[in-house]
Amino acid sequence: MMEKKIFCKSGGCSAKLGAGVLDHVLAKLPRKEDKNLLVGYDTKDDASVYKLCDDLAIVTTLDFFPAMVEDPYIFGQIAATNALSDIYAMGGEVISALNIVCFPENEDLNILGEILMGGAKKVEEAGGLLVGGHSIQDEDIKYGLSVTGKIHPDKIYQNCNVKEGDMLLLTKPLGVGILLSAYKMQALDKTAYKAMITSMTTLNRYASEIMKKYKVHACSDVTGFGFLGHLHEMLDNKYSVDIYMDNIPLLPNVYDCAKEFYITAAGQKNRNFLKDKVVFENVDFAMEEILFDPQTSGGLLISVAKEDASCLLKDIEALNLPCGIVGTIKKKREYEIYVKGEKLDEKDIRC
């Protein structure tokens, strides 16, 4: 059978509009009050939550983007995994999904079939139903999902409820955007490529299910605004944080790729937006770039009570999911984020 490929441009979460642009536009939108709207876009959360009754709320989100890999089936898997992630970041369960498709009118429809099959397999793995979708003609291929989930109204993980003393856990390695840049330049080896694809196609469902056993105060998934951008949203101008660079899980070869300047325009937008909020201490330029790097289908960033952090880490690692305790929430200081080129003292993360 002939191998089907799609042409990649600026794909994945690197295609997102910058955080500063979105802040400016969203501030002008009208906001209707509704007591049952538990989470809207004012808190920059990953999904909206609307209460239906005392023990049930629906979670809604959507996500789509251009292709970032040549294999259409893998692209479909990545796009679906990324879209489903917002439900898991809120602590919800997936119910159903709708396809969002932009596709060239004269392109091979077998390519579209492969994309949709990849997405369908991930919705199935999530325990949800694929119930339809909408497509338009476009010069560039884009794909994603609109997803509906469910959650108990009293068990929502918003991204802005961190508490002083909390520990931060990251459930996937960083570096997707940088490795994708190297991939497009045919400078990525097979080991790093395989690790990158595995990370992007791993559902956050499994880490989300585990974190519900512990005292989690806040959660977000790390995507287009990078690790530091989503961390900034979680702090909500109320706290500061110490980040320990040596504890952060990284994809293979990403440091070397960053040193060779396989970096993204979106990463530079993230850097410019956050430049007055971050202080680096003994961290080199390549490591800085990794922290600003936009992630496609990244992991969960979990703010958990200190006494539960080590046990949560062990439970997630038991599923062979790369994970690390990467920082500590502190009182508000001059800057929001302090990145230290060192390792967190193990006595601070014991059960």
Secondary structure, 3 states (H helix, E strand, C coil): CCCCCCCCCCCHHHHCCCHHHHHHHHCCCCCCCCCCEEECHHHCCCCEEEEEECCEEEEEEEEEEECCCCCHHHHHHHHHHHHHHHHHHCCCEEEEEEEEEEECCCCCHHHHHHHHHHHHHHHHHCCCEEEEEEEEECCCCEEEEEEEEEECCCCCCCCCCCCCCCEEEECCCECHHHHHHHHHCCCCCHHHHHHHHHHHCCCCHHHHHHHCCCCEEEEEECCCCHHHHHHHHHHCCCCEEEEEHHHCCECCCHHHHHHCCCCCHHHHHHHHHHCCCEEEECCCHHHHHHHHCCCCCCCEEEEECHHHHHHHHHHHHCCCCCCEEEEEEECCCCCCEEEECCCCCHHHHCC
